[in-house]
Amino acid sequence: MNNLFACGLLAALTASSAALAQTLAQTTEPSATSRLAATAAKAPAKADTVMAKVPFDGMDLSWVNGQNRQQNFPLQFKDQAGETVLTATTFLDGYYNYNFANPLDHTQTISAVTGRTQEFSLALASIGIESNYKNIIGRLWLQTGSMLNVVQETDASVLRGRNTGTTIGANGVNVGTGITTNNLKYIREAAAGYHFNVAYGLNLELGIFMSYIGLESYVTQENWSYQRSLVCDFTPFYFQGARAQFYPAKNFKTELWVMNGWQTYNTVNNRPALGNSNYYRPSENIQLVANFYYGNDSRPGADSLAVGRAAYPNIQRFHHDNSIVARYYHKDKKGPLRGITQAAFSLNTHYGFQSGTDAAGNEVKRADNYMVGSSLANRIWFAKNKLALTTRVGFVKNPGRYLSFNPSVVGFTDTDASKLTAKEATATFDVMPSDYVTFRVEYLHRSANVPYFAGPGGTTSPSGYADQPLPAHYVPDLRDYENRLIFAVNFRL
């Protein structure tokens, strides 16, 4: 899908949009619910119209880690009655990532945000439309940028059969078999559905969605830090499937998901995955979230000699994350906004495991295949919320490395793979002259108990170029720590 076609498609899809706030369903941007609620409130009410119940009505959630901070959305189109028909959005994010190890190949490893180092890079460019006009839900976001190479192009499910949607196989290697058109990776989110006026709202949708797992968003503007925490980077960013969102009360939302698999466009095994997400906001100053995932996500090994269904392992995956985000200091916007204006913290904790039997009949033990980790962040806003300082610490332990990133595609062997524990500490300073732009400076230190991060020699080849033949003795240059400095700017309208 080239850019001209994408623009034409965006212009053509202006048939439906949003008037009722509670029905906007993008998981990573629930603050848009409040925005559309305000739009609906301003629309002229007919004498025989019963005002819809609006979940989280009146709550300003723009301060929450993982949420869009925008208060105004200028690209809205309304009908003659004043109801919003369509909301268009554009997003652009670029960075300069300086790794103090200065890898020879300029490849940044162990990150789904920054794929390059010592270079200027475009992480993500995205345009989209979203609509909930007269209860019909529609949403389409298109995307491009270097983050696609790290996130979407590691999807191994596209190697299963034909008509699977992308041209890239596992680890970004195009093997030339079992793959067809290059289309799905350029769709960040696309969904169609309907809103039912039950309680505070019931939404039924099908499509490609941003993941509900983890506190931090795929969109960096929504996060308090630029480099996502280890626990969030190791978990999915998207799902393809269907979901039901139900709002039984004004301050509570629960969701049921049926998906193809763990960050896959297709299914790597023989059963769909199931998920559940729960948001509870007792007040504007606190958010509690609990998410669950269960799936059968292991594919046959590349060297499997088994034939047919016998090649498929029977390994079950469970994952749970929970978070609390609390604002413990807040100045009234009506008063003088000098000095510290807000202060909040977020705590996101994950636990998951795999267990069962592989294709050879060997037992996969939970004790050797689990993931546990946590991320604690604190953010302080200054100067009328135009400046902010975030500090964060975290860790992740992933024996067996079934979720953690591979530090090198080629030449990587590590007998200590079952011992991986990594830690991190970051400090981020944001300058936000408006809701539409953010300038960031971030310092990041990470360490591991085994060599895991790129060293001066890089992780590609002795020369740093991917088209060079590898000597038989080649091993990537890996170190047990890294220090980075990131400069970033993003624009959102």
N, C-alpha and C positions, 0 to 999 in steps of 0.2 A: 504494500500500500504506500504509494508515494505521497509527498506532501500536498501536491495539488489535489489529488483524490481525497485526502483527509479533509482538506479545507472545504471541498465541495460537499462531502458527506456531512460535515458539521453544519453548513448552511442549509442543507436540505432537511435536517431533522429539527425543525422548529414548529412541530405540530402540537406539542403538549407541554405543560409546565405546572408551576406550583402555586397553590393558594393556601393550602392547609399545612401548617408547620409540622405537626406531629408526624407527617407521613414521609418526610425526607429520610432516606434509609441508609445513607453512606455511613458505615460504621466508624470510620476514622474522623468524621466531621459532624458529630452530633450538635455542635454549636450552631450549625446552620438551621437546626430545628427552631431555635429561638429567633433567628433572623427571619424565617418564613412565618413564624407566629406573629411577629410584628407586622409583616406584610398583610396577613389575613385580617388582623385587627383593624388596619386602616381601610380595608375594602368596605364599600357601602353595604350595609346589611338590609336585606329585604324584610318586610313585616312578618312574613311567614317562615323566616329562616331561623333555625335553632343553632346557636353558636356552638361549634364543635369544641370538645374538650381537648386542651393542648397540653401534652406532657412537658414537664420541666419549664412551664410557662413562667416568664419573668426572671429566669435565672441567667445571669451573665457567666458563661462558662469559658470565656475567652482566655482566662488565666491558666486553665488546666493543661498539664503536660500531655501532649498528644492531640490537642484540639486546635482548630483554626482560631486565631485571635481576632479575625476581622469582625467589625461591628457594622460596616456598611458594604453593600454589594451593588456597585453602580451599573453593572451590566445586566439589568433586569428589564424584561419586556412585559407589559401589562395589557390587558384587554380594555374594552371601553368602560367596563364596570370598575376598573381599578385593581382587579385581581392579577397577581403575577402569573403569567403564562409560562415564562422561560427565564432561567438564570444562566448566564454564560460565565465561564471562569477561565482565566489563563494563569499559568505558573511557569516560572523560569528560575533555575537554581544553578549557580556556578561556584567553583572553588579553586583554590590553590593549596595543595597539600604538600607540606615540607616534612619529609621523613629524615631525621638526623642521621640515620644509617646510610642515606644516599644510595639506595639500591642501583646497581648498574643498569638494570632493565627498566627502571622507572615504574615498576609494578608494585602497587600497594596491595598487600595480602591481608587476610583476616578482616575484611570490611565489605559490607554491602552498600556502603555510601561512597567511599573514595576508592576508586579502582586504579588511580594513577598518582604518582608522586613527583615532585619537582617539575610540575607542569600545570598550566591552566587547563581546566576541564569543565565541560558542561555535564553536570550530573543528571539533570532532568528538565525537560521542556514538555509542557502539557497544556492542552486546551480541552475544554469540556462544556457540556450543557447538562442541566438537570431540571426536572420538571415533576410537579405533582398537581397538575391542573384537573380539577373536577374528579379527584380520587385516582387518576391514572398515573402511575409512577413510571418515569422514564429517565435514564441517566446514561451518558456516554462521555468518557474521557479518553483522549488519544495521547500518546506519549512517545518520546524518544530521548536519547541521552545515554551516558556511559553506565548508569545504574542498571540498564537493561542487560548489559553484558554480564554483570555480576549476579543478578537476581533471576531474570526470566530464562537466560540461556544455560542455566544449570539444571533444567528440568529434564530428567531422564525418561519421563513418560512419553515423550515425543518419539522415542525409538521403538515403541510398541505398535507394530503394524503400519498402516498407511493412513492418509487423511488426518494427520494428527496436529497440524496447525502451525508448526514452525520449521525452519530449516536448520536449526541448531540442535545438536545432541548433547549428551551429558558432558559437563565441564567445558562447554563452549566448543566442542570438537564436532565438526560436520563430517559424519562418517559416510554420508552419501546413500544410505539405505534406510528404508522405513520412514522417510520424511518427505513432506510435500511443500505446501505453500508457506511463505513467510508472512503471517498475518497476525496471529494472536498476541505476540509480544508487544505490538504497538497499541494495544488496547489496555489502558490502565484499569478502567472499570467500565462495565456496560451491563445494564440491567433493565428489565421490564417487569411491571407488576401492577398490583391494585391495592388500594387502601379501603378497608372496611371500617365503618363507624361503630366499632365495638369497644365499650369501655373508653379508654383514652387512645385507642387506635390499634388496628391489626393490619400489618402489611405482609403480602405474599409476593415474593420476587424470585426470578431466575436470571442467572447471568454470571459474569466475572466480577468478583467483589474484592475489595481490600480486606485483609485478614482481620479477624476479631481477636486474635491471640496476641498478647503482649500489650504493654501500655503505650509504647512509642509508635509513631506513625511512619508509613512509607514516605510521606511528604515531610521533608526536613523542616520546613517553616513551622510546622505544628509542634515540634519538639523543643524542649528546653536546651538540649545539646545538639551539636551538628552530627558528630559520630554517634550512632546509636549505641546503646549499652550492649554488652556481649550477649546477655540473655535475650534481648529483642532481635539482635542481628542473626542469631541462630534459629529463629522461629519464622514461620511463613509470613509473606507479605501479600499474598493473594490466594484466592480459592475460586474454582469454577463449580457451580452447583446451584442450589436453591435454598431459600431461607424464609422463615416466618418470624416476624417481629411483633411482639404483643406488649402493650402498655396497659396492664391491669389497674395501675394507679398513676397519679400525676408524677410521682418521683421514682418510678421503677419501670425498667424495661427488661424483658427476657426474650431470647432468640433461640430458635432451633434451626440447625444447619444440616444439610445433606450435601456432601461434596465428593468430587472425584478422588481427591487425595491431598496429601500434605504438600502444599505449594506445587501442585501439578495441574496442568491443563487437562490431562487425561488420567487414566487409572493404571497404576503400575502392577496391580494385582487383581483379584477377582471380586472385591466387594467395595461398595462406597464407604466413605468415612462419615461419622456423625459428630456433631458439635453442639455446644450450648454456651451462650453468653448471657451475663446478668449484670445490669447497671442499677445501682441504687444511689440516689442523691437526696439525702434527708434535708439538705439545705444547699444554698449556693456555694458554701465554703467547704464542702466535703463530697468526695466521690468514692464509692466502693464498687469494685468490679471483681467478678469471679468467672473464669472461662474454663471450658473443658473440651477435650478432643479425644476421639477414639477411631483408629483406622488400621487397615492392613496394608502397610506401605512399602514392603520390601519386594524388590524385583529379583528375577533370577540373575545369578552371577554371569559375567561375560564369558567365563570359562566353563559354564555348566555343560555337562555331557548328558544330562537327563533329557528326555524327549517329552514334548507336550506338557500337560498340566503338572506332571511330576517335577518339572523344573521350578515351579513356583513355591517359594517358602511359605510357611504358615506362621508369620510373626505379627504379633499384635502391638500396636503403639498406643500409649496413653500419654496425654499431656495436660497439665493444669497450670494456670497462672492466676494470680490474684494481685490486686493493687489497691492502695489507698492514696488518694491525693487530697491534701488538706491545706487550706489557706488559713494561717494562724495570725495574720496581721493584714489589715485592709483599711485604708483611709477612705472616707466618704468622698465621692467624686465632686460633691457640692462644696467641699471645703478646700483650703489651700493645699495643693499637691506638691509640697516641697519635701526634700529629703526622701526617706524611704516611704514608698506609697503602698507596696504590697510585699508579702513574704509567704512562701508556701513550700511544702515538701511533697515528694512522691516516693513511694516504696513499691516496687514491683518484684514479685517472687515467683519463680517457676520450679515445677517438679514434673518429671516425666520418665518413662521407661519403655523398653521393648522387651518382649519375651515370647517364647514359642519354639519352633523348630525350623531350621533352615532346609534348603532343598536336599541336602545330603542326609537329613535326619538328625543332625546334631542339635543339642539343646542350646537355645539362646537364653542365657540366664539374666534375670533382672539385675542381679548384683553386679554384673559386668557391663550392662547396657542401660544406664540411667543418666539423666541430666538434672542437675540442681543448680540454681543460681539466683542472684538477687541484685537489684540496683537501687541505690538510695540517692536521691537528688534533692538539693535545696536551692531555691531561687529567690532572689531579692530584686525588686523593681525600684527604680529611682526616677526623679525628674519627670513627673507626670506620666510615668510608665513608659518613657521613651528610652530608658537605659535599664539593663538587667544583668545581673551576675549570677551564674549557676555553677555550683560545685557538685560533683557526683563521684561516688565510689561504687564498685561492684565486683562481683566474682561469678565464675561459672565453673562447674566441674562436670565433665562429660566423658567418663570411661567408655572406651570403645569408639568414641568420636562419631557416633551415628548421626549427630546433628551438627557438630562443629565444622568449620571450613577446613578444607585441605590446604595446607600452606604452600603446596606446589603441585601442579598438574603432572610434571615430569620428574623422574629421578628421585621421588620421595619414598623413603623407607624409614621406619622408625619403630624399633622394638619396644619403646616405652609408650606406645600409643594409648595404652589403657590407664595412663597416669595423668592425663591432661587436667590441670587446674590452672585457670588464668584469672588475673586480677586487673583492675583498671582504676584510674583516677583522672578526672577531667576538670578543667575550669573553663567556662565559656562566658565571654562578655558580648552582649548584644546592644547594638544601636538601632533603634526603631523610630525613625523620624515620622513615620505614619504606619497605618495598618497594612500598607501595601508593599513595604520594602523593609528588609532586615540586613544589616551589616554585622558580620560575626568574626570574632577572633577566638580560637580555642586551642588550648594546650592539652595534650593527651599523653599519659604514660600508661603502658600496659606491660605486664610481665606474665611469665608462665613457668611452670616447674620443669618443662622440657623445651628444647629448641623449637620455636613455633612461629617467630616473626622474621620477616625478610631482613637479611644482613647486607653489607656492601656488595657482595657478589651477586645478589639477586637470586631469582628462582626460575629463570627461563633457560639460560644456556651460558656457557663461559663468556660469550660476547655480549649477551643481553638481548640478542635477536632471536625471534621464534622460528625463523626459517633456516637456522644453522644446524648441521648434524651434531648430535650429542656424542661426546666421547664416552666410551664404555664406563669410565670411572666417574662420570659427572654426578655430583650431588648438589642440590640447592644449598645456598648459604643461609642457614637459619640460626637465629639467636633467641635467647630466652627473655628478651625485653625489647621494647621499642619506645621512642619518644617522637612525638609529632607536633607540628604547629599548623593549624588550618585557618585559612582566610576564606570567607565565603560571603556571598551576597545572593539574596533571592528576592524575586518580585512576584506579587500575587494580586490579581484584580478580579 
